Amino acid sequence: MTRTDGRVLALDLGTSSARALVLSDDDASPIPGALARHKIAPTYGSDGSATLDLHEYVEGLLGCLDELQQNGHLENIGAIVLSSQWHSIVALDNTGGALTPVITWADTRSVDLAPSVDEHAFHARTGAWLHRLYWTRRIPWLLSTGSPAEFAGLPDLVLERLTGERVTSVSIASGTGTLDLATGTYDDEALDIAGVRADRLPSIVPTGWTGSLSAEYARRWPGLVGVPVHPPTGDGAASNVGTGGYDVGTAAVTVGTSAAVRVVHPIDDAPELPWELWRYRVDDKRAVTGMAFSAAGNLHAWLTGVLRLESDELAGVEVGASRAIAIPFMAGTRPPATVPSGSGVFFGLSFDDTAADLLAASLQGASLEVDRGLRMLDSLFGRQLDVVLGGGGIDASEWWRRCLTATFARPTTVCAEAEVGARGAAAVALGLSPEPGGEHLTPVPAEVDRVATMRPRYEALRELAVQASQEPA
């Protein structure tokens, strides 16, 4: 186990907020009160755009560091780590200036591709698909709309701002869909499809690489002079490790703005990747395989706002008892499925349904979606996986924790720490093995039975929703 001589400063580059927090050096748990947050408001357009203002984002993050310093929290720091959203891209000119805002995973603009490649072999090698989420389709689109010289993701540009070096990690690079998972280098075929050379992308550095703050920031935050800055970890990989889900027998289910179910495992001798699942890298030796879902905490926040629900509104609602079935395709689906946003459906509504019933049906639908991925991972790894739950959505709703546990029909452990991304980034960089802690939930038989009875109807209606989403408007 690697340790550091001092506390850990973690920068968490999320879609809805940028955070800076200080963690202990032994188990990467947050220091009470040592957190600063800058709220982020993505810009959405009718053309499918979903972007972040790069300058505002970075300045907001730097302001978080200023706040920590003002409150005396940037002393005795022994390492700086980063956890970041995957899949973002920015087009740059030949001086490194940004030509575009940060294009996020939710952006649906890209070009259609008809490459003469074996897509299944490509997916097995890169863990990704030729989907608009990835740089293989983003870069050709950006090249068709202008003349960018280079490309980078948000974490690469944050790292460059702090250290003066534009590099990326094997973890972040894997989320671009251009990485050969086995070699940890850019994939030649992916680069050909994207129409870009490797020297136009950030250089990939090993997990043990460290940089240091530039002179400008050494003067601004003197307590951070000489503190090593570690390469960023993709938020999905960091969240798994941060919840304690870092072995092949444990699936981590994390619920934030979106949701995912994933298993961390060695990259060597990894099981053959099914078409429905993705695979990215955690670090030089480990991969993470899983499935992501576009409706989760965003769904909860939207419905509680629209329906004006209180936080305890579901207290009297039985898990699995709702007659209504919700198919949570409000934000569409992640690849390889192609359901577009605006495809959410409620079936079986009646005049006696309440706002709480609609919310319960929606969270149940989201739980059943995650369960589809969990069962695929059970099959892939040849066992019923242990489950640990984590993330802000899990932390915020006791009812949803029970619902997920009943839907999975197995005991679950709830991670006691809400900041799982920051905690995981520290664990990856420093070789820590954090335990989830928290409560242990046992599924209630009556709730499990009700969900099992609901599942066939849900699957049939889900198929109808998928078919309807493919019909011309």
C-alpha positions as CSV (number, residue, x, y, z in Angstrom):
1,M,0.0,0.0,0.0
2,T,1.3,3.4,-1.0
3,R,0.9,6.2,1.6
4,T,1.5,9.9,1.5
5,D,3.1,12.2,4.0
6,G,0.0,14.3,4.6
7,R,-3.6,14.7,3.6
8,V,-5.0,14.4,0.1
9,L,-6.5,17.2,-1.9
10,A,-9.1,15.8,-4.3
11,L,-10.5,17.7,-7.2
12,D,-13.8,16.2,-8.5
13,L,-14.8,17.4,-12.0
14,G,-18.5,16.6,-12.2
15,T,-21.2,17.6,-14.7
16,S,-23.4,19.4,-12.1
17,S,-20.6,20.6,-9.9
18,A,-16.8,21.0,-9.5
19,R,-15.6,20.3,-6.0
20,A,-12.3,20.5,-4.1
21,L,-12.1,18.6,-0.8
22,V,-9.5,17.3,1.6
23,L,-9.2,13.7,2.5
24,S,-7.4,11.8,5.3
25,D,-4.2,10.0,4.3
26,D,-5.1,6.6,5.8
27,D,-8.5,5.7,4.4
28,A,-9.3,8.6,2.0
29,S,-12.3,9.8,4.1
30,P,-13.3,13.4,3.8
31,I,-12.1,15.9,6.5
32,P,-15.2,17.5,8.0
33,G,-15.8,21.0,6.7
34,A,-12.9,20.8,4.2
35,L,-15.0,20.9,1.0
36,A,-15.7,23.7,-1.4
37,R,-18.2,23.4,-4.3
38,H,-18.8,25.3,-7.5
39,K,-22.2,24.6,-9.0
40,I,-22.3,23.9,-12.7
41,A,-25.2,24.7,-15.1
42,P,-24.7,22.9,-18.4
43,T,-26.2,24.6,-21.4
44,Y,-28.6,22.6,-23.5
45,G,-29.8,23.5,-27.0
46,S,-32.5,22.4,-29.3
47,D,-29.8,21.1,-31.7
48,G,-28.8,18.4,-29.2
49,S,-26.0,20.4,-27.6
50,A,-25.0,19.8,-24.0
51,T,-22.0,21.9,-23.1
52,L,-20.1,23.5,-20.3
53,D,-18.3,26.8,-20.3
54,L,-14.6,25.9,-20.0
55,H,-13.4,29.2,-18.6
56,E,-16.2,29.4,-16.1
57,Y,-15.7,25.8,-15.0
58,V,-11.9,26.1,-14.5
59,E,-12.2,29.5,-12.7
60,G,-14.9,28.1,-10.5
61,L,-12.7,25.1,-9.6
62,L,-9.7,27.4,-8.8
63,G,-12.1,29.4,-6.6
64,C,-12.8,26.3,-4.6
65,L,-9.1,26.0,-3.9
66,D,-9.0,29.6,-2.8
67,E,-11.9,28.9,-0.4
68,L,-10.1,25.9,1.1
69,Q,-7.0,28.0,1.6
70,Q,-8.9,30.8,3.2
71,N,-10.3,28.3,5.7
72,G,-6.9,26.9,6.5
73,H,-7.4,23.5,4.7
74,L,-4.4,23.6,2.3
75,E,-1.8,22.8,4.9
76,N,-0.1,19.4,5.3
77,I,-1.2,18.3,1.8
78,G,0.8,15.3,0.5
79,A,-0.9,14.6,-2.8
80,I,-3.3,16.1,-5.3
81,V,-5.7,13.7,-7.1
82,L,-8.4,14.1,-9.7
83,S,-11.7,12.3,-10.5
84,S,-13.4,13.4,-13.7
85,Q,-16.4,12.9,-15.8
86,W,-15.6,10.6,-18.8
87,H,-16.2,11.3,-22.5
88,S,-15.8,15.1,-22.7
89,I,-14.0,16.8,-25.6
90,V,-12.8,20.3,-26.5
91,A,-11.5,21.3,-29.9
92,L,-8.3,23.4,-29.7
93,D,-6.5,25.7,-32.1
94,N,-2.8,25.4,-32.9
95,T,-1.9,27.5,-29.9
96,G,-3.9,25.3,-27.5
97,G,-6.8,27.8,-27.2
98,A,-10.3,26.4,-26.9
99,L,-12.4,26.7,-30.1
100,T,-15.5,25.1,-28.5
101,P,-17.0,24.8,-25.0
102,V,-16.7,21.5,-23.2
103,I,-18.8,19.0,-25.1
104,T,-20.3,16.6,-22.5
105,W,-21.5,13.0,-22.7
106,A,-25.1,14.2,-23.0
107,D,-24.4,16.1,-26.2
108,T,-26.1,14.3,-29.1
109,R,-24.4,16.1,-32.0
110,S,-21.9,14.1,-34.1
111,V,-21.6,12.6,-37.6
112,D,-22.9,9.3,-38.8
113,L,-20.2,6.8,-39.7
114,A,-20.2,4.0,-42.2
115,P,-16.7,2.6,-41.7
116,S,-15.8,-0.8,-43.2
117,V,-14.6,-2.2,-39.9
118,D,-15.5,-5.2,-37.8
119,E,-17.5,-3.4,-35.1
120,H,-17.6,-6.3,-32.8
121,A,-13.8,-6.7,-33.0
122,F,-13.4,-2.9,-32.4
123,H,-15.7,-3.1,-29.4
124,A,-13.7,-6.1,-27.9
125,R,-10.5,-4.2,-28.4
126,T,-11.5,-0.7,-27.2
127,G,-14.4,-1.5,-24.9
128,A,-16.4,1.1,-26.8
129,W,-18.7,1.4,-29.7
130,L,-18.8,3.7,-32.8
131,H,-21.3,5.8,-31.0
132,R,-21.7,9.6,-30.7
133,L,-20.6,9.3,-27.0
134,Y,-17.0,8.7,-28.2
135,W,-14.3,10.7,-30.0
136,T,-14.4,8.4,-33.0
137,R,-17.6,10.3,-34.0
138,R,-17.0,13.5,-32.2
139,I,-13.8,14.4,-33.9
140,P,-15.0,13.9,-37.5
141,W,-18.0,16.1,-36.6
142,L,-15.7,18.8,-35.1
143,L,-13.4,18.6,-38.1
144,S,-16.4,19.1,-40.4
145,T,-17.5,22.3,-38.6
146,G,-14.1,24.0,-38.4
147,S,-10.4,23.5,-38.5
148,P,-9.3,22.4,-35.0
149,A,-5.6,21.4,-34.7
150,E,-5.8,19.3,-31.5
151,F,-8.3,17.8,-29.1
152,A,-8.5,17.3,-25.3
153,G,-10.9,16.4,-22.6
154,L,-11.9,18.6,-19.6
155,P,-9.6,16.8,-17.1
156,D,-6.6,17.1,-19.6
157,L,-7.1,20.8,-19.8
158,V,-7.6,21.2,-16.0
159,L,-4.3,19.3,-15.5
160,E,-2.6,21.5,-18.1
161,R,-3.9,24.6,-16.3
162,L,-2.5,23.4,-13.0
163,T,0.8,21.9,-14.1
164,G,1.5,23.3,-17.6
165,E,1.5,19.8,-19.0
166,R,-1.2,18.5,-21.3
167,V,-1.3,14.8,-20.6
168,T,-4.0,12.2,-19.9
169,S,-4.3,9.0,-18.0
170,V,-5.0,5.5,-19.4
171,S,-8.3,5.8,-17.4
172,I,-9.5,9.0,-19.1
173,A,-8.2,8.0,-22.5
174,S,-10.2,4.8,-22.3
175,G,-13.4,6.8,-22.0
176,T,-12.7,8.5,-25.4
177,G,-13.3,5.2,-27.2
178,T,-9.8,5.5,-28.9
179,L,-7.8,3.3,-26.5
180,D,-6.5,-0.2,-27.1
181,L,-7.4,-1.6,-23.7
182,A,-4.7,-4.4,-23.7
183,T,-1.8,-2.1,-24.6
184,G,-2.9,1.1,-22.9
185,T,-2.1,3.1,-26.1
186,Y,-4.2,4.8,-28.7
187,D,-5.8,2.3,-31.1
188,D,-4.6,2.8,-34.7
189,E,-8.0,1.8,-36.2
190,A,-9.8,4.2,-33.9
191,L,-7.5,7.1,-34.9
192,D,-8.1,6.3,-38.6
193,I,-11.8,6.4,-38.1
194,A,-11.6,9.6,-36.2
195,G,-9.3,11.1,-38.8
196,V,-6.6,12.3,-36.3
197,R,-3.0,11.4,-35.4
198,A,-2.0,10.4,-31.9
199,D,0.2,13.5,-31.6
200,R,-3.0,15.7,-31.9
201,L,-4.3,14.1,-28.7
202,P,-3.0,14.3,-25.1
203,S,0.0,12.0,-24.4
204,I,-1.0,9.1,-22.2
205,V,1.1,8.8,-19.0
206,P,1.4,5.9,-16.6
207,T,-0.5,5.7,-13.3
208,G,2.7,6.5,-11.4
209,W,3.3,9.8,-13.2
210,T,3.2,13.0,-11.2
211,G,3.4,16.6,-12.1
212,S,3.7,19.7,-9.9
213,L,1.9,23.1,-9.8
214,S,3.2,25.8,-12.1
215,A,4.9,28.9,-10.6
216,E,1.6,30.9,-10.8
217,Y,-0.3,28.6,-8.6
218,A,2.6,27.9,-6.3
219,R,2.5,31.6,-5.4
220,R,-1.3,31.5,-5.1
221,W,-1.4,28.4,-2.8
222,P,2.1,28.2,-1.1
223,G,1.0,25.2,0.9
224,L,0.9,23.1,-2.3
225,V,4.4,23.9,-3.5
226,G,6.1,20.6,-4.4
227,V,3.0,18.5,-3.8
228,P,2.7,15.8,-6.5
229,V,-0.3,16.0,-8.9
230,H,-1.5,12.6,-9.9
231,P,-3.1,11.7,-13.3
232,P,-7.0,11.8,-13.3
233,T,-9.2,8.8,-12.9
234,G,-12.5,8.4,-14.8
235,D,-15.4,9.0,-12.4
236,G,-16.9,5.6,-13.0
237,A,-13.7,3.8,-12.1
238,A,-13.1,6.1,-9.2
239,S,-16.6,5.6,-7.9
240,N,-16.3,1.9,-7.9
241,V,-13.0,1.9,-5.9
242,G,-14.4,4.6,-3.6
243,T,-17.4,2.5,-2.6
244,G,-15.2,-0.5,-1.9
245,G,-16.1,-2.3,-5.1
246,Y,-12.6,-3.0,-6.4
247,D,-12.6,-6.8,-6.6
248,V,-14.0,-9.2,-9.1
249,G,-16.6,-10.5,-6.8
250,T,-18.3,-7.2,-6.1
251,A,-20.5,-5.0,-8.3
252,A,-20.8,-1.3,-7.4
253,V,-24.0,0.4,-8.2
254,T,-23.6,4.2,-8.1
255,V,-26.3,6.7,-8.5
256,G,-25.5,10.3,-9.2
257,T,-26.9,12.4,-12.1
258,S,-26.8,9.2,-14.0
259,A,-26.3,5.6,-12.8
260,A,-24.1,2.7,-13.5
261,V,-23.3,-0.9,-12.4
262,R,-19.7,-2.0,-12.7
263,V,-17.1,-4.6,-11.7
264,V,-13.4,-3.8,-11.3
265,H,-11.1,-6.7,-12.4
266,P,-7.5,-7.3,-13.7
267,I,-7.0,-6.3,-17.3
268,D,-5.0,-9.5,-17.9
269,D,-7.2,-12.6,-18.6
270,A,-10.3,-10.4,-18.6
271,P,-13.5,-12.3,-19.7
272,E,-14.6,-11.7,-23.3
273,L,-16.6,-8.5,-23.4
274,P,-20.4,-8.9,-24.3
275,W,-21.7,-6.5,-26.9
276,E,-24.1,-4.9,-24.4
277,L,-21.4,-3.9,-21.9
278,W,-18.6,-1.4,-22.0
279,R,-15.1,-1.7,-20.6
280,Y,-12.7,1.1,-19.6
281,R,-9.4,1.2,-17.6
282,V,-9.0,2.0,-13.9
283,D,-5.2,2.2,-14.0
284,D,-2.2,0.4,-15.5
285,K,-3.3,-3.0,-14.2
286,R,-7.1,-2.9,-13.8
287,A,-10.2,-2.5,-16.0
288,V,-13.8,-1.8,-15.1
289,T,-16.7,-3.5,-17.0
290,G,-20.3,-2.3,-16.7
291,M,-23.4,-0.6,-18.0
292,A,-24.5,3.0,-17.6
293,F,-28.0,4.5,-17.5
294,S,-29.0,8.1,-18.4
295,A,-31.9,8.4,-15.9
296,A,-31.1,8.3,-12.2
297,G,-30.6,11.3,-9.9
298,N,-31.6,13.6,-12.7
299,L,-34.9,11.7,-12.9
300,H,-35.5,12.0,-9.1
301,A,-34.7,15.7,-9.1
302,W,-36.9,16.4,-12.1
303,L,-39.9,14.6,-10.8
304,T,-39.7,15.9,-7.2
305,G,-39.4,19.4,-8.7
306,V,-42.2,19.0,-11.2
307,L,-44.6,17.2,-8.8
308,R,-43.5,19.4,-5.8
309,L,-42.8,16.4,-3.6
310,E,-41.2,16.5,-0.2
311,S,-38.2,14.3,0.6
312,D,-40.2,11.9,2.7
313,E,-43.1,11.6,0.3
314,L,-42.5,7.9,-0.5
315,A,-42.4,6.8,3.2
316,G,-45.9,5.1,2.9
317,V,-45.5,3.6,-0.6
318,E,-44.8,-0.1,-0.8
319,V,-41.9,-1.1,-3.0
320,G,-43.2,-2.9,-6.2
321,A,-46.8,-2.1,-5.4
322,S,-47.5,0.6,-8.0
323,R,-49.9,-0.4,-10.8
324,A,-48.2,2.2,-13.0
325,I,-45.1,1.2,-15.0
326,A,-42.5,3.8,-15.9
327,I,-40.0,3.3,-18.6
328,P,-37.3,5.8,-17.7
329,F,-36.1,6.9,-21.2
330,M,-36.5,10.6,-20.5
331,A,-32.8,11.1,-21.4
332,G,-32.7,8.2,-23.9
333,T,-30.3,5.3,-23.4
334,R,-26.5,4.8,-23.5
335,P,-24.9,2.8,-26.2
336,P,-25.2,0.3,-27.8
337,A,-29.0,1.0,-27.6
338,T,-30.1,4.0,-29.7
339,V,-33.3,5.2,-27.9
340,P,-33.2,9.0,-28.2
341,S,-34.0,11.5,-25.4
342,G,-37.7,12.3,-24.9
343,S,-38.7,8.7,-25.0
344,G,-39.9,8.2,-21.4
345,V,-43.3,6.5,-21.0
346,F,-45.8,5.9,-18.2
347,F,-48.1,2.9,-18.7
348,G,-51.3,2.1,-16.6
349,L,-52.0,5.5,-15.1
350,S,-55.4,6.0,-13.4
351,F,-57.1,9.0,-11.7
352,D,-56.4,7.7,-8.3
353,D,-52.6,7.6,-8.8
354,T,-50.8,10.2,-6.7
355,A,-47.6,12.2,-7.3
356,A,-45.8,9.7,-5.0
357,D,-47.1,6.8,-7.1
358,L,-45.5,8.4,-10.2
359,L,-42.2,8.9,-8.4
360,A,-42.2,5.4,-7.1
361,A,-42.9,3.9,-10.5
362,S,-40.1,6.0,-12.0
363,L,-37.5,4.9,-9.4
364,Q,-38.7,1.3,-9.8
365,G,-38.2,1.6,-13.5
366,A,-34.7,3.0,-13.0
367,S,-34.0,0.1,-10.6
368,L,-35.1,-2.5,-13.1
369,E,-32.8,-0.9,-15.7
370,V,-29.8,-1.2,-13.4
371,D,-30.9,-4.8,-12.6
372,R,-30.6,-5.7,-16.3
373,G,-26.9,-4.7,-16.2
374,L,-26.3,-6.5,-12.9
375,R,-27.6,-9.8,-14.2
376,M,-25.4,-9.5,-17.3
377,L,-22.4,-9.0,-15.0
378,D,-23.4,-12.0,-12.9
379,S,-23.4,-14.1,-16.0
380,L,-20.1,-12.7,-17.3
381,F,-18.2,-13.4,-14.1
382,G,-20.0,-16.7,-13.4
383,R,-21.4,-15.9,-9.9
384,Q,-24.0,-13.9,-8.1
385,L,-22.1,-10.8,-7.3
386,D,-22.1,-9.0,-4.0
387,V,-23.5,-5.5,-4.4
388,V,-22.4,-2.2,-2.8
389,L,-24.5,1.0,-3.3
390,G,-23.0,4.4,-3.4
391,G,-23.3,8.0,-4.7
392,G,-25.4,11.0,-3.9
393,G,-28.7,9.5,-5.1
394,I,-28.2,6.5,-2.8
395,D,-27.4,8.8,0.1
396,A,-30.4,11.0,-0.4
397,S,-33.2,8.3,-0.6
398,E,-33.8,5.5,1.9
399,W,-36.8,4.3,-0.2
400,W,-34.6,4.0,-3.3
401,R,-32.0,2.0,-1.4
402,R,-34.8,-0.5,-0.3
403,C,-36.2,-0.5,-3.8
404,L,-32.8,-1.4,-5.4
405,T,-32.2,-4.1,-2.8
406,A,-35.6,-5.7,-3.5
407,T,-35.1,-5.5,-7.2
408,F,-31.7,-7.1,-7.1
409,A,-33.1,-9.8,-4.7
410,R,-29.9,-10.0,-2.7
411,P,-28.3,-8.3,0.3
412,T,-26.6,-5.0,-0.4
413,T,-24.1,-2.9,1.5
414,V,-24.6,0.9,1.4
415,C,-21.4,2.9,1.3
416,A,-21.4,5.4,4.1
417,E,-19.4,8.0,2.2
418,A,-21.1,10.3,-0.3
419,E,-17.9,11.5,-2.0
420,V,-17.0,8.2,-3.6
421,G,-15.4,9.7,-6.7
422,A,-12.9,11.8,-4.8
423,R,-12.3,8.9,-2.4
424,G,-11.7,6.5,-5.3
425,A,-9.3,8.8,-7.1
426,A,-7.2,9.0,-4.0
427,A,-7.3,5.2,-3.5
428,V,-6.2,4.6,-7.2
429,A,-3.4,7.1,-7.0
430,L,-2.1,6.1,-3.6
431,G,-2.9,2.3,-3.6
432,L,-5.4,2.5,-0.8
433,S,-8.2,0.0,-0.2
434,P,-11.2,1.8,1.4
435,E,-13.9,-0.2,3.0
436,P,-17.6,0.8,2.2
437,G,-18.8,0.8,5.8
438,G,-22.4,1.9,6.2
439,E,-25.5,-0.1,6.6
440,H,-26.2,-3.6,5.4
441,L,-29.7,-4.2,3.8
442,T,-31.5,-7.5,3.5
443,P,-34.2,-7.7,0.9
444,V,-37.8,-7.9,2.3
445,P,-39.4,-11.1,0.8
446,A,-42.8,-9.4,0.1
447,E,-41.0,-6.6,-1.8
448,V,-38.9,-9.1,-3.7
449,D,-42.0,-11.0,-4.7
450,R,-43.9,-7.9,-5.9
451,V,-40.9,-6.8,-8.0
452,A,-40.6,-10.3,-9.5
453,T,-44.3,-10.2,-10.4
454,M,-43.8,-6.8,-12.0
455,R,-40.7,-7.7,-14.0
456,P,-42.3,-9.6,-17.0
457,R,-44.8,-6.8,-17.6
458,Y,-42.0,-4.2,-17.3
459,E,-39.9,-6.0,-19.9
460,A,-42.8,-6.3,-22.3
461,L,-43.7,-2.6,-22.0
462,R,-40.0,-1.7,-22.3
463,E,-39.8,-3.4,-25.6
464,L,-42.8,-1.5,-26.8
465,A,-41.1,1.8,-25.7
466,V,-37.9,0.9,-27.6
467,Q,-39.9,0.1,-30.8
468,A,-41.9,3.3,-30.5
469,S,-38.7,5.3,-30.1
470,Q,-37.5,4.0,-33.5
471,E,-40.6,5.0,-35.4
472,P,-40.3,8.2,-37.5
473,A,-41.9,11.2,-35.9
